[in-house]
Amino acid sequence: MKPIHYATLTLLGAIWGASFLFIRVAAPEFGPNMLMFVRVLVAGLILIPIAPMLNQGAGGQSYRMLLSRWREFLMVGAFNAAIPFVLIAFSQLTITASLAAIFNSVTPLCTALIAAVWIGEALTPQKIAGLVLGVIGVGVLVGGSPLEMNTTFLIAVAASIGAAICYGIGTVYASQHITGLPAIQASIGQLLGASVLLSIPAATTVPDSPPSMAAILSLTALIVLSTSFAYLLYFYLLKNVGPTRTASVTFLVPVFGTIWGILFLNEPVSVGLFVGMGIILLSVGLVMGARFQKAKRLETT
């Protein structure tokens, strides 16, 4: 990796970490369903004219092919965007942006477990150790949270973990069914598929009063920065450093999510927050390290 790649990876982690900040501000006023419907619809539409500029597919033939795979895109749109996005927004009606960002970082653990059950991917001792450590980290994070421990808090935590599980399902499903497409086209199909699924829930939960300017600006930043622009950075990294190294952004997102929450929202912190985050990131490192080693072995064969 060159310095430009490290800089891009850091920028992507900062932007995706900021998405939890934007959701925390906008979700109470727009509501989870409406917020995420507008996010996926507008972000998907923004990417359509960008795809030809990146030589990632152009013309009616490419998009007719996308339409022919609508079932797959509805499925991946559901589990990689619609459901987890709404769950994260719902959780942030209660928990802080920093907590939501840290809980979201268990996605690689969920993906490893789902891949083992669904497609028989081997659970090595290193992965098992990572999964066990991840469970411990979540326990420490919940127990050491600066927020009051009550039923509402635990439901929000469950929603955050549920989002990570959905991402795991979506990732494994996409690896089996969404192949042979440029990454940006797959993202367009996923985002627009998610917008179809969220259209009715959004229509039935229209806000009673106009959102504030802060909420509108947060939604705009969520769409333009944390979705459309972030995907462009993601595609750049995929092309230049490969998927395994790109996945290391997982370690940066919770760190930046915590930093932004503390700096801009004055969120409460505790020792348990940082200890829990450290344990979870260590567990993710074990799981992703095992995958990285496997990828390197495949490259040399």
PyMOL commands that set and color helices and strands:
alter all, ss='L'
color gray80, all
select helices_A, chain A and resi 3-30+32-53+59-68+70-91+97-104+107-118+125-143+151-177+183-203+213-241+243-246+249-265+271-300
alter helices_A, ss='H'
color red, helices_A
deselect
rebuild
show_as cartoon
